[in-house]
Amino acid sequence: MVGPEHRGRGYGSKLLDFAVRRLGELGREAHIVTFPHLKAYRYYLNRGFTRIMNYGEFVVLKRAQRPPGVEGKGKFIRL
């Protein structure tokens, strides 16, 4: 979580991208557990995560694997 005074500068996106990339290097997939009513929920969806299950009042999101060489934010379509 990025402090309010530092939001909007891309720090959160850089941290998330680093974590997802590092997990991929380790052969792991990125998952997020959050509440669907938080702003962060929409943020993760916009960054390529999809809802894979509900767990009580939480939701579990999973980042779709990007093909090698595909960078950038948001969702993508695999052809």
Number of C-alpha atoms within 10 A of each C-alpha: 9 13 8 7 7 10 11 10 10 11 14 15 16 11 13 16 16 12 13 18 15 14 14 14 10 9 8 11 15 17 17 15 15 17 16 15 10 9 9 13 21 12 13 20 16 13 19 18 22 19 17 12 12 14 11 7 9 13 17 18 21 18 19 16 15 15 9 6 6 9 10 11 11 12 15 15 5 8 3
